[in-house]
Amino acid sequence: MIERFTDNWLLKRMAAVDRNILRFAAYEILFRKDIPSAVTITKHWKLPRSIPQQKLQPFLNGVLDRLAKESGKV
């Protein structure tokens, strides 16, 4: 399901850390109704700051925002 929102990125091509951040956030957005999607997106957007890949943050934000909108949590 995540790959529908990644625009030409397959999960198997992503770094393991990036892929797992997306998976964990997607779980929270789709199945944890007690956590607002904005909180999930903000929390997971901040995680890559400890990783040298600064370009990952806008990518994560875009994917998670699209997922939240389609799931109806925004």
C-alpha positions in Angstrom: 0.0 0.0 0.0 2.8 2.4 0.8 4.3 2.1 -2.7 1.1 3.6 -4.2 2.2 6.9 -2.6 6.0 6.8 -3.2 6.0 7.9 -6.9 8.3 5.4 -8.6 10.1 4.1 -5.5 9.8 0.5 -4.6 10.1 -0.4 -0.9 12.8 -3.0 -1.7 14.9 -0.2 -3.2 14.7 2.0 -0.1 17.2 2.0 2.7 16.0 -0.2 5.6 15.7 2.7 8.0 13.6 4.8 5.5 11.4 1.8 4.7 10.7 1.0 8.4 10.0 4.6 9.3 7.3 4.6 6.5 5.9 1.2 7.7 5.6 2.3 11.3 4.0 5.6 10.4 1.6 3.9 8.0 0.6 1.5 10.8 -0.2 4.4 13.1 -2.1 6.4 10.5 -4.2 3.4 9.4 -4.8 1.5 12.6 -4.2 3.7 15.6 -7.3 5.9 15.6 -6.3 7.3 19.0 -3.2 9.1 17.4 -4.0 12.0 15.1 -2.3 11.7 11.7 -0.6 15.1 12.2 1.1 13.8 15.3 2.3 10.7 13.5 3.6 12.7 10.5 5.4 15.2 12.7 6.9 12.5 14.9 8.2 10.4 12.0 9.3 13.5 10.0 11.7 14.4 12.8 13.3 10.9 13.0 15.6 11.2 9.9 17.3 14.3 11.4 19.7 11.8 13.1 20.4 10.3 9.6 22.6 12.2 7.1 19.9 12.0 4.4 18.2 15.4 4.8 16.4 14.9 1.5 14.4 12.1 3.1 12.3 14.5 5.3 10.2 16.1 2.5 9.8 12.6 0.9 8.4 11.1 4.2 6.2 14.1 4.7 4.7 13.8 1.3 4.1 10.1 1.4 2.6 10.1 4.9 0.4 13.1 4.1 -1.0 11.4 1.0 -1.6 8.2 3.0 -3.4 10.1 5.7 -5.6 12.0 3.3 -6.6 8.8 1.4 -7.4 7.0 4.7 -9.6 9.9 5.8 -7.6 10.8 8.9 -6.9 14.4 7.7 
